[in-house]
Structures are given as C-alpha cells and as structure tokens.
Amino acid sequence: HLTIRCDESFLSKVIYKLDISQEYKSTSIYFTSNRISKIESSSLLNIPNIIEIFLTSNQINQLEPYTFLNLKELINLDLSYNILEIIKNYTFIGLEKLTNLAINNNHLFYIDID
C-alpha cells in the first residue's frame, strides 16, 4: 500500500499527472488543508488503484462532471469542509466501489440527480 501525504502544503491544485508505479496494490492520497479550488479530471489519471482521496479543508467550489471517472477502485472520497455549492450530474459516475462519500460542511444548495 502506498500513502501520499500532501497535507498543509499550500497547494492550489492537485498535482498534475502524478505518475505512480503499478507495483502498489492500493494508494491513498491526502490533500488535506491546502488551497485547492478545482480538481481537473486529468490530474488523477496516472495513479492506478486509488482507494482513498482526502480533499478535506480546501477551497473546492466546484466539481466538473466526470472528474473521478477513471478511479474504478476508489472506496473513500472525502470532500468535507470545502465551499461546494452545486454537485452536477455525472460528477461521481464510474465510481463503482465507492462506499463512503463525505460532503458535509460545504455550502451545498443543489445536487443534480437527473
């Protein structure tokens, strides 16, 4: 298991095209308490077997549809304590194994479920 910790690193975006070896059976990534406001869908493409992503306490205000599309092994996604207002349709599409989605303590007023 590989754990990547980028907590309190003053990051403004998720590391672009981080390339992790396929030798790890699972990966956990922590981007807690940074300045991330947006997650580009391409930023997590080259990380196989991500099972957990922690984006707690950032400044994420939007998630684009298909942001997490290729993360088929993802089980835990923590987006709590951000400033999300809207979650668009297809944002979480493809997350077949997701069992825990934390979106508490945001500014949510609309979730598109069509």
N, C-alpha and C positions, 0 to 999 in steps of 0.2 A: 504494500500500500504506500502511495506517495501522498504527502501532505505539503501543499504550497501555502505559505503564510505571507500575505502582503498587508497585514493589519497596520493601521495607523501609519501609512507610508506616503501620505499626501498625494495619492494617485488621483488623476482626474478622469482616467478611463481604464477599462480593463486592458491588460497587456495584450497588444495586438499580435495575433498569430503566434502565441506561445506554443512551442513545439516540444512535446514530451514523448519520450521513448515509449514504444508499445510494450515494453517489458513489465510494466506495472499493471496489476490486475484491476486496481481501482485508484482513483485520485480524488482528493478533497482539496478544494481551493477556498481560501479565506481572503476576502477583500473588505473586511470589516473596518468601519470608521475611517473612510477615505473621503474623497471629494468627487466621486464618480456620479455623473448626472445622466449618462446614457450608456447603454450596452449595445454595441454593434454586433449583429448576428455573426459576422465573420470572425470576431475576436476569440471565440472558443472552439473553432472548427478543428484545430490540430491537436486537441487534447483528448485522447481516447479514454474511455472508461471513467469519465467523471461521474462520481456517485453523489457528491455534495458540493454545493456552491453557497457560500455565505457572503451576502452583499448587504449585511445589516449596517445601519447607521451611515448611510451615504447621502447623496443628494439626487437620487434617481427620481426623475419626474415623469418619465415615460418609458414604455417598453413597446417596441415595434412588433407587429405580427411576425411569427416565425423566428423570434430571437433565439430560442432554445431548440430549434428544430432537430439538429443532429445529435442531441445529447440523449441518446436512447437508453443509457444506463443510469441516468440521473434519478436519485431517490429522494434527496432532500434539497430544497431550494428555499433559502431564507432571504426575503426582500423586506423584512420588517424595518421600521424606523427610517423610512425614506420619505419622499414627498410625492409619491404616486397619487395621481388624481383619477386616472382612467386606465382601465385594462381593456385593450382591444381584443376583438375576436381573433383567434388563431395565435395568440401570444404563446400559449403553452402547448401547441399542437406537437405531437411526436414524442411527448414525454410519457411513454407507455409504462414506465416503472415508478413514476413519481408517487410517493406516498405522503410526503409532508411538504406543504407549501405554506410558508409563513408570510403573510402580507399585513399583519397587524401594525398599528401605529403608523399609518400612512394618512393621506388626505383623500382617500377614495370616496368618490361620489357616483361613479358609474363603472359598471362591469358589463361589457358586451358579451352576451352569451348566445347570440344568434348563430 
